[in-house]
Amino acid sequence: MTARRIFAIGFIFVCAAAGWFTLGTSLVYRTGQFDSSLREEVAGLWGGPHRQSAPEAWVARPADTVENAVEQADRGRDVARQVRQPSVQWVPAPLLRTAADVTLDLEQRQKGLLWYDTYTVAFRGTYVFTNPDDVERQVRVRFAFPAPHAIYDDFSFLVNGQPALRGGDLTKEMESLARVGPGGQLTLVVAYRSRGLDDWRYAMSSEGVAEARDFVLTVRTNVRGLDFPAGTMSPTSRVESGAGWLLTWRFANLVTGQAIGVDLPARQNPGPLAARITFFAPVSLLFFLAVMVVLDVRSSVSLHPMNYVFISAAFFAFHLLLAYLVDHVSIHAAFGTSALVSASLVASYLRAVGGMPERWWQAVLAQAIYLVAFSYAFFFEGFTGLAVTVGAIVTLFVLMQMTARVRWSEVFGRGAAGAHHAV
């Protein structure tokens, strides 16, 4: 091993790193380029994010409206006078009680290099409004749909236990009118089954701050690992229920501008994961080359730089195959297949080189640690850096022990007795 060989190996490493950077950039581009279009496609086929808001009701109160009118008097003069016109004022009706039950079933869908958090939702809400006046009034109640482009199966809209005449802009909401006696109550029951994307939210009002009295909302899920989006309220109680959770929000008299939200667990996306593994590849190759160079120093026969070219190409084959296999099979199957192909390339090549009976399995072992194990650490978010750090420290210890008695002046000395010849 000479300094020229070290520089040659370094040049090979730089070229391989450039190739991985290009491949990783293409993965990021493929993922980002189609994400928006695929998300719109998934939302169109399945449904978009749901933000269900509480219904609203208004009481009709008669009132007089004063208008200015201009009339012509004698001799063509204009005379202004005030005219009272009967009108109706719609006053908000207090919401006395809310009892809503929601079931969220996660059913993720894959499109291209990304998994999308699609779910089915079964909603049922019972709401009680009151007529604050001491005379019978007409009450208008409005229920807004949670998503503009979604389907609502088994839709039910009952006012005081009876199917109500439905009105309003059916692309956004459902409205109905009912007569309520003095100080009486109006009970609205709404139920439906739908499908959504990403998280699910419930708001106390369509906008701004609202009051919630005697409020109970329960959410049942079929999975755990839930999260709550920023700006939403955590549940007041959480109980394990089968494979998921039973979440409850219970408030006696709450005034808030925050919503309730449930963020279902995301599946590991093959595109971004493959891109991160690819960008990390130069680090794996650097560790591998360091071990192989030390083995060369300790051996009577060393590899030629061209041997390192083909070994680096076998490393690159792992990420190249992974990048284009994740479109067609699961990420775990693609990872295992790519690792097996790359290891087979290295093992068969070094056995064919000959003259180094132990080198092929030593190389495969190093590849299993620095390429396969380090890359697989990316499947465990939050532990990748720790795994690589521990591997680096262990590698440093092993290399220090292996080279403690090496006379580096002889290894790099020109024409020294300890110089090695290459295959």
C-alpha positions in Angstrom: 0.0 0.0 0.0 1.4 3.3 -1.1 0.3 6.9 -0.9 -0.6 6.9 -4.6 -2.9 3.9 -4.0 -4.6 5.8 -1.1 -5.2 8.8 -3.3 -6.6 6.6 -6.0 -9.0 5.0 -3.6 -9.9 8.4 -2.3 -10.7 9.5 -5.9 -12.9 6.4 -6.4 -14.7 7.3 -3.2 -15.4 10.9 -4.4 -16.7 9.6 -7.7 -19.0 7.1 -6.0 -20.2 9.9 -3.6 -21.1 12.0 -6.7 -23.1 9.2 -8.1 -25.0 8.7 -4.9 -25.7 12.4 -4.7 -27.2 12.3 -8.2 -29.3 9.2 -7.4 -30.5 10.7 -4.1 -31.4 14.0 -5.9 -33.5 12.0 -8.5 -35.3 10.2 -5.7 -36.2 13.5 -4.0 -37.3 14.9 -7.3 -39.5 11.9 -8.1 -41.0 12.0 -4.7 -41.7 15.8 -4.6 -42.7 16.1 -8.3 -45.6 13.6 -7.9 -46.6 14.2 -4.3 -49.0 17.1 -5.0 -50.6 15.5 -8.0 -50.8 12.1 -6.3 -52.3 13.7 -3.1 -55.0 15.4 -5.2 -55.6 12.0 -7.0 -56.0 10.2 -3.6 -58.2 13.0 -2.3 -60.4 12.8 -5.4 -60.7 9.0 -5.2 -60.9 8.6 -1.4 -61.6 12.0 0.2 -59.7 14.9 1.6 -58.9 16.0 5.2 -62.0 16.2 7.4 -62.7 19.2 9.7 -66.1 18.8 11.2 -67.5 21.8 12.9 -70.4 22.0 15.4 -73.8 22.9 13.9 -75.3 26.3 14.4 -78.9 27.5 15.0 -80.7 30.8 14.9 -84.0 32.1 16.2 -86.2 34.3 14.0 -87.3 37.4 15.8 -89.6 40.0 14.2 -88.3 43.5 13.9 -88.9 46.8 12.2 -86.3 48.1 9.7 -86.2 51.9 9.2 -85.5 53.0 5.7 -85.1 56.4 4.2 -87.4 57.1 1.3 -87.6 60.1 -1.1 -90.9 61.2 -2.5 -92.0 64.0 -4.7 -94.3 66.6 -3.1 -96.1 69.5 -4.6 -94.3 71.7 -7.1 -91.8 68.9 -7.9 -90.0 69.1 -4.6 -88.3 66.0 -3.2 -89.2 65.2 0.4 -87.3 62.6 2.5 -89.1 60.6 5.1 -88.5 57.5 7.1 -90.4 54.3 6.4 -90.7 51.4 8.8 -90.6 47.9 7.1 -91.3 44.6 9.0 -88.3 42.3 8.9 -86.8 39.3 10.7 -83.6 39.2 12.8 -81.8 35.9 13.1 -80.4 35.6 16.7 -78.0 32.7 17.6 -79.7 30.0 19.6 -77.7 28.6 22.5 -76.2 25.1 22.2 -77.0 23.4 25.5 -75.6 19.9 25.0 -73.3 18.0 22.6 -72.8 14.3 22.5 -70.8 13.1 19.5 -69.3 9.6 18.8 -66.6 9.1 16.1 -65.0 5.9 14.8 -61.8 6.2 12.8 -60.4 3.2 11.0 -57.0 3.7 9.3 -56.8 2.2 5.8 -53.6 3.5 4.3 -53.1 3.7 0.5 -49.8 3.8 -1.5 -49.4 5.8 -4.6 -46.0 5.9 -6.3 -43.2 6.3 -3.7 -45.5 7.5 -0.9 -48.0 6.1 1.6 -51.1 8.3 2.4 -53.0 8.1 5.6 -56.5 7.4 4.4 -59.2 6.4 6.8 -62.9 5.7 7.1 -65.0 7.8 9.6 -68.3 7.0 11.2 -69.8 10.1 12.8 -72.9 10.5 14.9 -73.7 13.7 16.8 -76.6 14.7 19.0 -77.1 18.4 19.6 -79.7 20.2 21.8 -80.5 23.9 21.1 -82.9 26.1 23.1 -85.3 28.8 22.2 -84.4 31.7 24.5 -87.7 33.6 24.0 -90.9 33.2 25.9 -92.9 32.8 22.7 -92.9 30.2 19.9 -90.2 30.9 17.3 -89.0 29.6 14.0 -85.5 28.1 14.4 -83.1 27.6 11.5 -80.4 25.0 12.1 -77.3 24.5 9.8 -74.9 21.6 9.7 -71.7 22.1 7.6 -70.0 19.2 5.9 -66.4 18.4 7.0 -64.9 18.2 3.5 -65.9 19.8 0.1 -65.1 16.7 -1.9 -66.2 13.6 0.0 -69.0 11.0 0.1 -71.5 10.7 2.9 -73.1 7.2 3.1 -76.0 6.4 5.5 -76.5 10.1 5.9 -79.2 11.0 8.6 -80.5 14.4 9.5 -83.2 14.4 12.1 -84.8 17.4 13.8 -86.7 16.5 17.0 -86.7 12.8 16.0 -88.2 13.4 12.5 -86.5 13.6 9.1 -86.3 17.3 8.3 -86.9 19.2 5.1 -83.4 19.9 3.9 -82.2 23.1 2.3 -79.2 25.3 2.0 -76.2 25.0 -0.3 -75.9 21.2 -0.5 -72.3 21.5 -1.8 -71.3 22.8 1.7 -74.0 22.4 4.2 -77.5 21.2 5.2 -80.2 23.5 6.6 -83.6 23.0 8.0 -86.4 25.0 9.7 -88.6 24.0 12.7 -91.0 25.6 15.1 -90.0 25.6 18.7 -92.2 26.5 21.6 -91.5 29.1 24.3 -88.2 28.2 26.0 -88.4 24.8 24.2 -85.6 22.7 22.8 -84.6 21.5 19.4 -82.7 18.3 19.1 -80.6 17.7 16.0 -79.2 14.2 15.3 -76.7 13.9 12.4 -75.0 10.7 11.3 -72.9 9.6 8.3 -70.1 7.4 7.1 -67.3 9.0 5.1 -63.7 8.7 4.1 -60.9 11.1 4.7 -57.1 11.8 4.4 -54.4 12.7 6.9 -55.9 13.9 10.2 -59.4 14.4 11.5 -60.6 17.5 13.4 -63.6 18.8 15.2 -64.2 22.5 15.8 -66.5 24.1 18.3 -67.6 26.6 15.7 -66.9 27.4 12.0 -64.6 30.2 13.1 -63.4 32.2 16.1 -64.0 31.4 19.7 -67.0 29.4 20.8 -68.7 28.1 24.0 -69.2 24.4 24.5 -71.6 23.4 27.4 -72.2 19.8 28.5 -69.8 18.6 25.8 -68.8 15.0 25.3 -66.9 13.7 22.2 -65.6 10.1 22.0 -63.2 8.9 19.3 -62.5 5.2 18.7 -59.5 4.1 16.6 -58.3 0.8 15.3 -54.6 1.7 15.7 -52.3 3.2 18.3 -49.4 5.5 17.9 -51.7 8.5 17.6 -50.7 12.1 17.8 -52.6 15.4 18.2 -51.9 18.2 15.7 -50.5 21.5 16.9 -53.1 23.9 18.2 -55.6 21.2 19.2 -56.7 19.9 22.6 -55.5 16.7 24.1 -58.2 14.2 25.3 -59.4 14.3 28.9 -59.2 10.5 29.1 -57.6 7.8 27.0 -58.3 4.1 27.4 -57.0 1.1 25.4 -59.7 -0.4 23.2 -58.7 -3.6 21.3 -56.0 -2.7 18.8 -56.6 1.1 19.3 -57.7 3.7 21.7 -60.9 5.1 23.1 -60.4 8.9 23.4 -62.8 11.2 25.3 -63.1 14.9 25.4 -65.5 16.0 28.2 -66.1 19.6 29.2 -68.8 21.1 31.5 -68.5 24.7 30.2 -65.7 25.5 27.9 -64.8 28.7 26.0 -62.1 28.1 23.4 -60.8 28.8 19.9 -59.0 25.5 19.7 -60.2 22.5 17.9 -60.0 18.8 18.6 -57.8 16.8 16.4 -56.5 13.2 15.9 -53.4 12.6 13.7 -53.4 8.9 12.7 -49.9 7.2 12.6 -48.1 7.6 9.3 -46.5 4.7 7.5 -42.9 4.8 6.5 -42.7 6.3 3.0 -40.4 4.4 0.7 -39.4 7.4 -1.4 -38.1 9.7 1.3 -36.6 6.7 3.2 -34.7 5.5 0.1 -33.5 9.0 -0.5 -32.1 9.3 3.0 -30.4 5.9 2.8 -28.9 6.9 -0.6 -27.5 10.2 0.7 -26.0 8.4 3.6 -24.3 5.8 1.3 -20.9 7.6 1.1 -20.5 7.3 4.9 -21.1 3.5 4.6 -18.6 3.2 1.8 -16.0 5.3 3.8 -16.2 2.9 6.7 -16.0 -0.1 4.4 -13.0 1.3 2.5 -11.2 2.1 5.7 -11.6 -1.6 6.9 -10.5 -2.9 3.5 -7.4 -0.7 3.4 -6.4 -1.8 6.9 -6.8 -5.4 5.8 -4.6 -4.7 2.8 -1.9 -3.2 5.1 -2.0 -6.4 7.2 -2.0 -8.7 4.3 0.8 -9.8 2.0 -1.4 -9.2 -1.0 -3.4 -6.0 -1.5 -6.3 -5.1 -3.8 -5.6 -2.9 -6.9 -7.6 0.4 -7.2 -9.5 -1.2 -10.0 -10.7 -3.8 -7.6 -12.1 -1.0 -5.4 -13.9 0.5 -8.5 -15.9 -2.7 -9.0 -16.5 -3.1 -5.2 -17.8 0.5 -5.1 -20.0 -0.2 -8.1 -21.5 -3.2 -6.2 -22.3 -0.9 -3.3 -23.9 1.6 -5.7 -26.0 -1.3 -7.2 -27.7 -1.7 -3.8 -29.1 1.8 -3.8 -29.8 1.9 -7.5 -31.9 -1.3 -7.3 -33.6 -0.1 -4.1 -34.5 3.3 -5.7 -36.5 1.6 -8.5 -37.7 -1.5 -6.7 -39.7 0.4 -4.0 -42.2 1.4 -6.7 -43.3 -2.2 -7.1 -42.8 -4.1 -3.8 -42.8 -3.3 -0.1 -39.8 -1.3 1.2 -38.7 -4.3 3.3 -38.7 -6.6 0.4 -36.9 -4.1 -1.8 -34.3 -3.5 0.9 -33.7 -7.3 1.4 -33.5 -8.0 -2.3 -31.1 -5.1 -2.9 -28.8 -6.1 0.0 -28.7 -9.7 -1.2 -27.8 -8.7 -4.7 -25.1 -6.3 -3.6 -23.5 -8.8 -1.2 -23.6 -11.5 -3.9 -21.8 -9.2 -6.3 -19.0 -8.4 -3.8 -18.6 -12.0 -2.6 -18.5 -13.6 -6.1 -16.1 -10.9 -7.4 -13.6 -11.2 -4.6 -13.7 -15.0 -4.8 -13.0 -14.7 -8.6 -10.1 -12.4 -8.0 -8.3 -15.2 -6.1 -5.2 -15.1 -4.0 -7.1 -14.0 -0.9 -9.2 -16.9 0.5 -10.3 -14.9 3.6 -10.9 -11.6 2.0 -14.3 -12.3 0.4 -16.0 -13.2 3.6 -14.3 -10.4 5.5 -15.6 -8.0 2.8 -19.1 -9.4 3.0 -19.0 -9.1 6.8 -17.9 -5.5 6.6 -20.6 -4.8 3.9 -23.3 -6.4 6.1 -22.3 -4.0 8.9 -21.6 -0.7 7.1 -24.0 -1.0 4.2 -26.9 -3.2 5.3 -27.0 -2.6 9.1 -26.3 1.2 8.9 -28.9 1.6 6.1 -31.5 -0.5 8.0 -31.1 1.9 11.0 -33.0 4.4 9.0 -36.1 2.3 9.5 -36.0 3.3 13.2 -36.5 7.0 13.3 -34.8 8.7 16.2 -32.2 5.9 16.6 -30.3 6.3 13.3 -27.7 8.7 14.6 -27.1 6.7 17.7 -26.7 3.5 15.7 -24.2 5.1 13.4 -22.3 6.7 16.3 -22.0 3.4 18.1 -20.9 1.7 14.9 -18.3 4.4 14.2 -16.8 4.1 17.7 -16.6 0.3 17.6 -15.0 0.5 14.1 -12.4 3.0 15.4 -11.6 0.7 18.3 -11.1 -2.3 16.1 -9.0 -0.4 13.5 -6.9 1.0 16.3 -6.2 -2.5 17.7 -5.5 -3.9 14.3 -3.0 -1.2 13.3 -1.4 -0.6 16.7 1.8 -2.5 15.7 1.9 -1.4 12.0 5.0 0.5 11.0 3.4 3.2 8.8 6.7 4.6 7.7 7.5 1.2 6.1 4.0 0.8 4.7 4.2 4.2 2.9 7.9 4.1 2.3 9.0 3.9 -1.3 10.9 0.6 -1.9 10.7 -0.4 1.8 11.1 -4.0 2.7 7.5 -4.2 4.0 6.0 -3.0 0.7 3.3 -5.2 -0.8 2.6 -6.2 -4.3 -1.0 -5.9 -5.7 -3.2 -8.4 -7.3 
